[in-house]
């Protein structure tokens, strides 16, 4: 009788996963834990960098496992390397962008005292305080998007961030404006403009009177505002870092002045762009011809397939060009803001937080502004 070979038991998961897939998943999970722990370390090291503590400080020993000297130097260099050389005149905060970033990345457990979730507004306040300690601005401006945007009238598919927010995030963003006024900050909003338009108008005024400004946002179009006295800060992992020209080159492949052409060609967010034209291809074309306008003037030198795509979808490019054009005439008056002085309303903050059940936020404000600083209360 013919002896049949024994059939080996086959793991069904081996049909879909490569060999040692479980080890690969386990190693990726360990890498994720280490990266998240390092992110927490970098976030905590912001205070270390601001206080200019040395490498032997006890504040660096919380890292588990303990970091060696090289690891401490690397983390401190990453944090301290982006500090400004001098204080700025204006700090413009995109309230919706900051609250949105913290709303989905942090948790705010509800306590037994009946407090409601406030991770978005709490993250906005903590980020604002860190940026104030870092840039030392003379005036803090909190900006919001309008509800009836002019771009939405041009293109029906252009939706404001407010419509994309869920009800809980809308509630928290709506509380930032009255809270900012009680903290002594300035609030600016225009019904038909976005925050980036207000930043463009503020940039124009800063260039006229040679004042400095930092714009904090998550809108990638903001890199077009980079100038000698105007900086842009975006969130990188857990740190709100200053954007450099090298960062723009890595992200878009062009200089900040050419980013509008790349977005108009390839699309970004609410901007449709040309169908199936990637950002890398658009950046190469803009760098080769100098601008999108010159590109359309020299369509005959392009390959036939690419030329037909650009010719048939020129209307999409024109629409994208219109949507990416920033309105630097948005109603924001930096001269008036610089003359106005707003103080911290200690008496109004506590009733405001109590009424809206923001106990965690009130604890943070009490830690930053203790009653000992207000003997008259």
MARMITOR-735124 format. One record per residue (C-alpha): residue in one letter; x, y, z. Coordinates in steps of 0.2 Angstrom, whole numbers. Layout:
BEGIN
R  resn      x      y      z
R     A      X      Y      Z
...
***
This chain:
BEGIN
R  resn      x      y      z
R     X      0      0      0
R     X      7     17     -5
R     X     11     28     10
R     X      5     45      8
R     X     15     59     15
R     X      9     67     31
R     X      0     84     28
R     X      6     98     38
R     X     -6    108     48
R     X     -8    125     39
R     X    -11    141     49
R     X    -25    150     40
R     X    -18    166     44
R     X     -2    161     35
R     X    -11    162     19
R     X    -14    181     21
R     X      1    186     31
R     X     20    184     28
R     X     31    173     39
R     X     34    180     56
R     X     19    192     54
R     X     15    190     73
R     X     33    196     77
R     X     31    210     65
R     X     15    216     73
R     X     22    215     90
R     X     38    225     85
R     X     27    238     77
R     X     16    239     93
R     X     32    241    103
R     X     38    255     91
R     X     22    264     93
R     X     23    263    112
R     X     40    270    111
R     X     36    284     99
R     X     21    289    109
R     X     31    289    125
R     X     44    300    116
R     X     31    312    110
R     X     25    314    128
R     X     43    317    133
R     X     45    330    120
R     X     29    339    125
R     X     35    340    143
R     X     52    346    138
R     X     45    362    131
R     X     44    369    149
R     X     62    363    151
R     X     68    372    136
R     X     59    388    141
R     X     67    388    158
R     X     84    384    150
R     X     88    369    162
R     X    103    359    160
R     X    104    341    155
R     X    106    335    173
R     X     89    342    178
R     X     77    331    187
R     X     64    335    174
R     X     72    324    162
R     X     72    309    173
R     X     53    305    171
R     X     57    296    155
R     X     55    277    157
R     X     66    269    153
R     X     79    283    158
R     X     87    291    143
R     X    105    292    141
R     X    115    309    138
R     X    113    308    119
R     X     95    305    120
R     X     93    320    131
R     X    103    331    120
R     X     93    326    105
R     X     76    330    113
R     X     82    346    120
R     X     90    351    103
R     X     73    347     94
R     X     64    358    106
R     X     76    372    109
R     X     80    374     91
R     X     64    382     86
R     X     64    396     99
R     X     63    413     92
R     X     77    426     95
R     X     66    440    101
R     X     48    443    106
R     X     35    446     93
R     X     22    459     92
R     X      6    449     88
R     X      2    431     91
R     X    -13    426     80
R     X    -22    410     85
R     X    -33    400     74
R     X    -45    395     87
R     X    -55    381     77
R     X    -39    373     71
R     X    -31    372     88
R     X    -47    366     97
R     X    -50    353     83
R     X    -32    346     85
R     X    -34    343    103
R     X    -52    337    102
R     X    -47    321     93
R     X    -30    318    101
R     X    -33    320    120
R     X    -46    314    132
R     X    -55    323    145
R     X    -63    311    158
R     X    -79    318    166
R     X    -77    319    185
R     X    -90    316    198
R     X    -93    334    200
R     X   -104    335    185
R     X    -91    343    173
R     X    -93    341    154
R     X    -80    336    142
R     X    -68    351    138
R     X    -53    343    129
R     X    -55    355    114
R     X    -56    371    124
R     X    -43    365    137
R     X    -31    360    124
R     X    -33    377    116
R     X    -30    386    132
R     X    -14    375    137
R     X     -7    378    119
R     X    -10    396    120
R     X     -1    398    136
R     X     14    388    130
R     X     15    399    114
R     X     13    415    125
R     X     27    409    136
R     X     38    405    121
R     X     35    420    109
R     X     31    433    122
R     X     19    443    111
R     X     13    460    115
R     X     -5    456    109
R     X    -14    440    107
R     X    -27    439     94
R     X    -40    424     93
R     X    -47    423     76
R     X    -62    413     70
R     X    -70    408     53
R     X    -86    417     47
R     X   -102    408     44
R     X   -106    414     26
R     X    -90    413     17
R     X    -87    421      0
R     X    -78    406     -6
R     X    -94    395     -3
R     X   -103    407    -15
R     X    -90    404    -29
R     X    -90    385    -26
R     X   -104    375    -18
R     X    -92    361    -13
R     X    -82    373     -2
R     X    -88    369     16
R     X    -82    379     31
R     X    -74    370     45
R     X    -89    374     56
R     X   -101    363     46
R     X    -89    349     47
R     X    -88    349     66
R     X    -98    338     76
R     X   -110    346     89
R     X    -99    344    104
R     X    -84    352     95
R     X    -95    366     90
R     X   -100    369    108
R     X    -82    370    114
R     X    -76    381    100
R     X    -91    393    103
R     X    -85    395    121
R     X    -67    400    116
R     X    -72    418    111
R     X    -80    423    127
R     X    -66    415    137
R     X    -53    424    127
R     X    -61    441    131
R     X    -61    437    149
R     X    -42    432    148
R     X    -38    449    141
R     X    -36    443    123
R     X    -43    451    107
R     X    -56    442     97
R     X    -57    444     78
R     X    -70    437     66
R     X    -77    442     49
R     X    -93    434     43
R     X    -87    432     25
R     X    -69    428     28
R     X    -59    413     35
R     X    -45    415     48
R     X    -32    413     34
R     X    -39    429     26
R     X    -37    438     42
R     X    -19    432     44
R     X    -16    438     26
R     X    -23    455     30
R     X    -12    456     46
R     X      3    451     37
R     X      1    465     25
R     X      0    477     39
R     X     15    469     47
R     X     25    472     32
R     X     20    490     31
R     X     25    495     49
R     X     39    482     51
R     X     30    473     65
R     X     32    454     68
R     X     18    441     70
R     X     16    422     72
R     X      1    414     65
R     X     -4    397     73
R     X    -15    386     62
R     X    -17    369     54
R     X    -21    376     37
R     X     -8    371     24
R     X    -11    387     14
R     X     -4    397     28
R     X     14    393     22
R     X     11    406      8
R     X     12    420     22
R     X     30    416     27
R     X     40    431     27
R     X     55    439     36
R     X     44    446     50
R     X     29    434     49
R     X     30    416     55
R     X     18    401     54
R     X     17    388     68
R     X      9    371     64
R     X      7    356     75
R     X     20    342     72
R     X     17    327     82
R     X     13    335     99
R     X     23    351     97
R     X     17    367     88
R     X     33    370     78
R     X     38    385     67
R     X     37    381     49
R     X     53    384     38
R     X     56    386     20
R     X     64    369     20
R     X     48    361     27
R     X     38    369     13
R     X     50    362      1
R     X     48    345      8
R     X     29    346      9
R     X     25    355     -8
R     X     41    354    -18
R     X     41    373    -21
R     X     45    389    -12
R     X     31    397     -2
R     X     28    410    -16
R     X     23    395    -28
R     X     12    385    -16
R     X     -4    393    -23
R     X      0    387    -40
R     X      3    369    -34
R     X    -13    369    -24
R     X    -23    376    -39
R     X    -16    362    -50
R     X    -16    347    -39
R     X    -30    352    -26
R     X    -30    353     -7
R     X    -44    351      5
R     X    -59    361     -2
R     X    -49    365    -18
R     X    -54    353    -31
R     X    -39    355    -43
R     X    -36    345    -59
R     X    -42    327    -58
R     X    -28    314    -56
R     X    -14    327    -56
R     X     -3    323    -41
R     X      6    336    -30
R     X     23    330    -36
R     X     19    332    -54
R     X     12    349    -51
R     X     27    354    -41
R     X     39    348    -55
R     X     29    358    -68
R     X     29    374    -58
R     X     47    373    -55
R     X     51    370    -73
R     X     40    384    -80
R     X     41    396    -66
R     X     22    398    -63
R     X      6    390    -68
R     X      2    404    -80
R     X     18    401    -89
R     X     14    382    -89
R     X     -2    385    -98
R     X      7    397   -111
R     X     18    383   -115
R     X      6    368   -116
R     X     13    363   -134
R     X     30    358   -126
R     X     21    345   -114
R     X     17    327   -118
R     X      1    324   -127
R     X     -8    315   -113
R     X     -3    328   -100
R     X     -7    342   -112
R     X    -25    336   -115
R     X    -28    334    -96
R     X    -23    352    -93
R     X    -32    359   -108
R     X    -49    350   -104
R     X    -48    354    -85
R     X    -42    372    -87
R     X    -59    378    -78
R     X    -54    367    -63
R     X    -37    376    -62
R     X    -45    393    -64
R     X    -57    389    -50
R     X    -43    382    -39
R     X    -33    398    -42
R     X    -48    409    -36
R     X    -51    398    -21
R     X    -32    399    -16
R     X    -31    418    -18
R     X    -30    425      0
R     X    -40    441      3
R     X    -28    453     12
R     X    -41    466     14
R     X    -51    457     28
R     X    -56    468     42
R     X    -43    467     55
R     X    -34    482     62
R     X    -18    479     70
R     X    -15    497     74
R     X    -31    498     84
R     X    -27    482     93
R     X    -10    488     98
R     X    -18    503    106
R     X    -31    493    116
R     X    -27    486    132
R     X    -37    472    139
R     X    -34    465    157
R     X    -37    448    164
R     X    -55    447    171
R     X    -52    436    187
R     X    -69    439    193
R     X    -78    434    177
R     X    -68    418    174
R     X    -74    408    188
R     X    -93    411    185
R     X    -90    408    167
R     X    -82    391    170
R     X    -95    387    183
R     X   -109    391    172
R     X   -103    380    158
R     X    -96    366    170
R     X    -78    368    165
R     X    -71    362    181
R     X    -55    356    173
R     X    -52    372    164
R     X    -55    382    180
R     X    -42    372    189
R     X    -29    375    176
R     X    -33    394    176
R     X    -32    395    195
R     X    -14    386    193
R     X     -9    399    180
R     X    -17    414    189
R     X    -17    411    208
R     X    -28    422    219
R     X    -12    429    227
R     X     -9    439    212
R     X    -25    448    214
R     X    -25    455    232
R     X    -40    466    229
R     X    -52    451    227
***
